[in-house]
Amino acid sequence: MPHSRPLQRKIWDIAWPAILSNISIPLLGLVDTAILGHLDNTRYLGAVAIGASILSFLYWGFSFLRMGTTGLVAKASGAGLRQRELEVLLQSAVLALLLAVLVILLHRYWLDLGLYLMDPGPSIAPLAKSYTYIRIYSAPVVLVTYAVVGWFIGRQNTRWPMVIVVITNIVNVLLDLLFIVVLDWKSDGAAYATLCAEYLGGAVAIYAVIHSLKYRPDGALLKRLREWRQYRELLASNRYLFVRTMCLLFSFAFFTAQSARFGEDQLAANAIMLNLLLLAAYAMDGFAYAAEALSGHAIGAGRLQEFYAAVKACWQWSLLSAVGLSAIFAAADQLLFPLFTDHEPVRYLLREHLLWLALMPLVAVTSYLLDGVFIGTAMTSYMMHSMLFSLLVVYLPAWYLLLPQGNDGLWLAFLLFNAARGISLGLCYWYLCHQGRWLQPTTS
């Protein structure tokens, strides 16, 4: 490929800041896990695992604000429509604030329902409830930051998102040490640390947008923000992403809820492994972000061969990273597990289920990369259909059939779910290539 070297440079210009910022996101949970895992009782770790899972279900359910923004901005950037780029950001920010108000007004119903469904047990439930009630007030800044990050990625700029996330997580670590270790606030301390860090990150995000704008919004743009029909394209893409994301988060919340039924030690062990898997997912998502930006830009500019080249190159780097992560996880008992807990019953359970941790990056890598392609091109309906199939036809039936296998059955069902996502998205990608439909106008 004659332009392979410039393409590789573009991928890495987008991917390395995204990888650095992405792996710092689950470090927010890993730091909580590591500190709480060394307290005298594992119920604090279990409370944070349950509480964070409920909040992830709630907040990440609105992560379409990030993904939908990225795809539309990338296509606008490829077409040279600068005012459209800014319009998408402002529309997403308006939606984010409206949704945040709704979340806070209804938070007791959402959070109490989540705790009821996850049924964490009498020793953990009050701690998990307190954790969620503290962190819910970060909703406005979390949702607006999603939109800002999506805008930057769509413009092939992942350095500002890196700065936002790194600053947020450094502050979170420092406040964790203060609130948990020094002040002994335990799981509530983890919640307050994250709340304060997220507000600081939001302030950095707003500054980043103001600093990066090289042009002023015109009067017509500001007028369009007050007309709901102008939100049609954003809402059309986001409705599919919303369903897809809710299904994905249900899969994680369901996994955590089932883990809780095996006891506090097994819940703690599965929480550690899930956090490590999130770390791997965020690392591989660096190349998915590159696929989002480059594929969307290529389709927006009408350059199909550039699109195929970008997808192929991003896929090669994603696969290589998955192999490396699986190798690291295979040695987790010596390298990683001692960092997160010194409770021998939990360490024993981690060793017993190490195989699932090592296999997951290799199984899930295809779905991560193709998510990026479909987000960047705003072909989000395919993502929704793939997710519904993987959840309803594969994951839940497999879990039910494997109930006699206990925790191993739960992990196998989760592995099959991730495999189904990759296979079904791969078939969708092949279909669109075979039919030549990537350049057709779409609102999905």
Buried (B, 14 or more C-beta within 10 A) or exposed (E): EEEEEEBBEBBBBBBBBBBBBBBBBBBBBBBBBBBBBBBEEBBBBBBBBBBBBBBBBBBBBBBBBBBBBBBBBBBBBBBEBBBBBBBBBBBBBBBBBEBBEEBBEEBEEBBBEBBEEBEBBEEBBBBBBBBBBBBBBBBBBBBBBBBBBBBBBBBBBBBBBBBBBBBBBBBBBBBBBBBBEEEEBBBBBBBBBBBBBBBBBBEBBBEBBEEEEEEEBEEEBEEBBEEEEBBEBBBBBBBBBBBBBBBBBBBBBBBBBBBBBBBBBBBBBBBBBBBBBBBBBBBBBBBBBBBBBBBBBBBBBEBBEBBBBBBEBBBBBBBEBBEBBBEBBBEBBEEBBEBBBEBEBBBEBBEEBBEBBBBBBBBBBBBBBBBBBBBBBBBBBBBBBBBBBBBEEBBBEBBEEBEEEEBBBBBBBBBBBBBBBBBBBBEBBEEBBEEEEBEEEBEB
